[in-house]
Amino acid sequence: VWQLPGRARSFDYTVRVRPRVVRAGQSFQIDVDIRPGPALSRMWSRGERHARLTFVGDRGRRVELRGEVPIGDGDRLSTALTLPRAGTYRVELALHAGADELGGARFDLCVGADPIGPRARLDRVCPGMPSAAAPGSR
């Protein structure tokens, strides 16, 4: 499992990806635990909660995969995905209640190299990506 804690304007989150090394063309699981701040908690009562995930490829490739994922009990979204090519993907997470967008976050995902493995391999496959060694990554 690879995990990345993060903070956005109206919420904190933890991303978990299984398996830790995501391979191009192979399915992987992404889970996002959301810890809403007070303002987001109030706004979420307005409608059905869901998130929109957008994956944008690097090196000029515009590979975008969009999908709405329901946010379940415990403020967690979970989905299985497959990305077509190795490299860095910018992941854009937008939280919604009904038709209203309530907040968002961005983070990078490396496909084709271990995010906490040898730096040389990570730099070759996902140049410029920061090391993702985070507490709880294994």
C-alpha positions as semicolon CSV with decimal commas, in nm:
position;residue;x (nm);y (nm);z (nm)
1;V;0,000;0,000;0,000
2;W;0,121;0,349;-0,086
3;Q;-0,039;0,633;0,103
4;L;-0,021;1,009;0,084
5;P;-0,170;1,245;0,342
6;G;-0,279;1,586;0,217
7;R;-0,457;1,906;0,308
8;A;-0,695;2,114;0,099
9;R;-0,874;2,436;0,185
10;S;-1,186;2,278;0,338
11;F;-1,072;1,923;0,419
12;D;-0,781;1,692;0,496
13;Y;-0,742;1,363;0,314
14;T;-0,538;1,045;0,290
15;V;-0,496;0,868;-0,044
16;R;-0,422;0,493;-0,043
17;V;-0,321;0,310;-0,359
18;R;-0,299;-0,071;-0,395
19;P;-0,075;-0,218;-0,518
20;R;0,204;0,021;-0,425
21;V;0,358;-0,007;-0,774
22;V;0,090;0,083;-1,028
23;R;0,158;-0,070;-1,371
24;A;0,034;0,071;-1,703
25;G;-0,266;-0,123;-1,831
26;Q;-0,325;-0,304;-1,500
27;S;-0,606;-0,238;-1,255
28;F;-0,533;-0,071;-0,923
29;Q;-0,742;0,042;-0,626
30;I;-0,751;0,403;-0,507
31;D;-0,919;0,498;-0,179
32;V;-0,949;0,851;-0,042
33;D;-1,043;0,911;0,321
34;I;-1,181;1,263;0,363
35;R;-1,181;1,452;0,691
36;P;-1,408;1,750;0,628
37;G;-1,368;2,079;0,809
38;P;-1,673;2,242;0,970
39;A;-1,776;2,440;0,660
40;L;-1,759;2,136;0,430
41;S;-1,954;1,925;0,682
42;R;-2,239;2,179;0,674
43;M;-2,240;2,202;0,293
44;W;-2,242;1,824;0,247
45;S;-2,592;1,808;0,393
46;R;-2,724;1,978;0,074
47;G;-2,731;1,676;-0,153
48;E;-2,588;1,343;-0,261
49;R;-2,214;1,342;-0,200
50;H;-1,977;1,233;-0,474
51;A;-1,632;1,308;-0,609
52;R;-1,502;1,359;-0,960
53;L;-1,156;1,217;-1,029
54;T;-0,957;1,341;-1,330
55;F;-0,621;1,187;-1,429
56;V;-0,408;1,395;-1,666
57;G;-0,093;1,241;-1,815
58;D;0,251;1,404;-1,832
59;R;0,488;1,490;-2,116
60;G;0,222;1,663;-2,317
61;R;-0,009;1,359;-2,322
62;R;-0,364;1,455;-2,242
63;V;-0,497;1,126;-2,110
64;E;-0,800;1,218;-1,905
65;L;-1,015;0,965;-1,727
66;R;-1,313;1,115;-1,552
67;G;-1,562;0,950;-1,328
68;E;-1,803;1,026;-1,051
69;V;-1,748;0,818;-0,741
70;P;-1,999;0,816;-0,455
71;I;-1,864;0,916;-0,115
72;G;-1,978;0,650;0,127
73;D;-2,016;0,617;0,499
74;G;-1,710;0,726;0,688
75;D;-1,640;0,992;0,424
76;R;-1,449;0,752;0,196
77;L;-1,445;0,709;-0,178
78;S;-1,308;0,396;-0,336
79;T;-1,271;0,289;-0,697
80;A;-1,068;0,059;-0,922
81;L;-0,896;0,213;-1,225
82;T;-0,657;0,132;-1,509
83;L;-0,423;0,393;-1,658
84;P;-0,289;0,330;-2,009
85;R;0,073;0,455;-1,993
86;A;0,368;0,483;-1,757
87;G;0,460;0,827;-1,624
88;T;0,332;1,092;-1,388
89;Y;-0,040;1,163;-1,368
90;R;-0,183;1,474;-1,207
91;V;-0,489;1,361;-1,011
92;E;-0,758;1,623;-0,959
93;L;-1,015;1,545;-0,691
94;A;-1,331;1,758;-0,681
95;L;-1,590;1,708;-0,405
96;H;-1,959;1,764;-0,482
97;A;-2,293;1,775;-0,304
98;G;-2,559;1,741;-0,568
99;A;-2,454;1,971;-0,855
100;D;-2,241;2,201;-0,635
101;E;-1,863;2,168;-0,629
102;L;-1,750;2,218;-0,270
103;G;-1,374;2,184;-0,280
104;G;-1,086;2,008;-0,441
105;A;-0,730;1,883;-0,416
106;R;-0,449;1,783;-0,652
107;F;-0,174;1,526;-0,614
108;D;0,062;1,326;-0,836
109;L;0,057;0,952;-0,902
110;C;0,348;0,766;-1,065
111;V;0,261;0,474;-1,294
112;G;0,543;0,230;-1,368
113;A;0,780;0,288;-1,074
114;D;0,777;0,232;-0,698
115;P;0,702;0,571;-0,535
116;I;0,915;0,479;-0,233
117;G;1,172;0,267;-0,418
118;P;1,505;0,360;-0,578
119;R;1,522;0,731;-0,668
120;A;1,695;0,665;-1,004
121;R;1,407;0,448;-1,129
122;L;1,146;0,699;-1,008
123;D;1,333;0,982;-1,186
124;R;1,351;0,780;-1,509
125;V;0,980;0,694;-1,519
126;C;0,833;0,999;-1,342
127;P;1,087;1,282;-1,369
128;G;1,052;1,558;-1,113
129;M;0,810;1,365;-0,892
130;P;0,888;1,413;-0,524
131;S;0,968;1,105;-0,319
132;A;0,644;0,965;-0,180
133;A;0,781;0,796;0,129
134;A;0,508;0,867;0,379
135;P;0,437;0,728;0,723
136;G;0,234;0,413;0,675
137;S;0,361;0,337;0,323
138;R;0,463;-0,024;0,291
